[in-house]
Amino acid sequence: MEKNVGGIDRVLRVVVGAALIAAAATDRIGVWGWIGVLPLLTGLFGFCGAYKLFGFSTCPLKKS
């Protein structure tokens, strides 16, 4: 898997994902908060399937 999530995008995904999971674990928003696992994992791994599908990337370009 080639990384397609970079920089601020990764940080935001991890923070939002962790916040959603914490809210779900403390019964503040219910079961749907566990959807936070998705942005958390995409932020940690640096790969987003939806970005790949649409040919989008937030990673800086590599110099040749």
Contacts in CASP RR format, 6 or more apart in sequence:
PFRMAT RR
TARGET T0000
AUTHOR 0000-0000-0000
METHOD contacts of the structure
MODEL  1
MEKNVGGIDRVLRVVVGAALIAAAATDRIGVWGWIGVLPLLTGLFGFCGA
YKLFGFSTCPLKKS
1 45 0 8 1.000
1 47 0 8 1.000
2 47 0 8 1.000
3 46 0 8 1.000
3 47 0 8 1.000
3 59 0 8 1.000
4 46 0 8 1.000
4 47 0 8 1.000
4 48 0 8 1.000
4 49 0 8 1.000
4 51 0 8 1.000
4 52 0 8 1.000
4 55 0 8 1.000
4 56 0 8 1.000
4 57 0 8 1.000
4 58 0 8 1.000
4 59 0 8 1.000
5 13 0 8 1.000
5 42 0 8 1.000
5 43 0 8 1.000
5 46 0 8 1.000
5 47 0 8 1.000
5 48 0 8 1.000
5 51 0 8 1.000
5 57 0 8 1.000
5 58 0 8 1.000
5 59 0 8 1.000
6 46 0 8 1.000
6 58 0 8 1.000
6 59 0 8 1.000
6 60 0 8 1.000
7 58 0 8 1.000
7 59 0 8 1.000
8 58 0 8 1.000
9 43 0 8 1.000
9 58 0 8 1.000
10 43 0 8 1.000
10 44 0 8 1.000
10 46 0 8 1.000
13 39 0 8 1.000
13 40 0 8 1.000
13 42 0 8 1.000
13 43 0 8 1.000
14 39 0 8 1.000
14 40 0 8 1.000
14 43 0 8 1.000
14 44 0 8 1.000
16 36 0 8 1.000
16 39 0 8 1.000
17 36 0 8 1.000
17 37 0 8 1.000
17 38 0 8 1.000
17 39 0 8 1.000
17 40 0 8 1.000
18 36 0 8 1.000
18 40 0 8 1.000
20 29 0 8 1.000
20 33 0 8 1.000
20 34 0 8 1.000
20 35 0 8 1.000
20 36 0 8 1.000
20 39 0 8 1.000
21 33 0 8 1.000
21 34 0 8 1.000
21 36 0 8 1.000
21 37 0 8 1.000
21 40 0 8 1.000
23 29 0 8 1.000
23 30 0 8 1.000
23 33 0 8 1.000
24 30 0 8 1.000
24 31 0 8 1.000
24 32 0 8 1.000
24 33 0 8 1.000
24 34 0 8 1.000
24 36 0 8 1.000
42 48 0 8 1.000
42 49 0 8 1.000
50 56 0 8 1.000
51 57 0 8 1.000
51 58 0 8 1.000
END
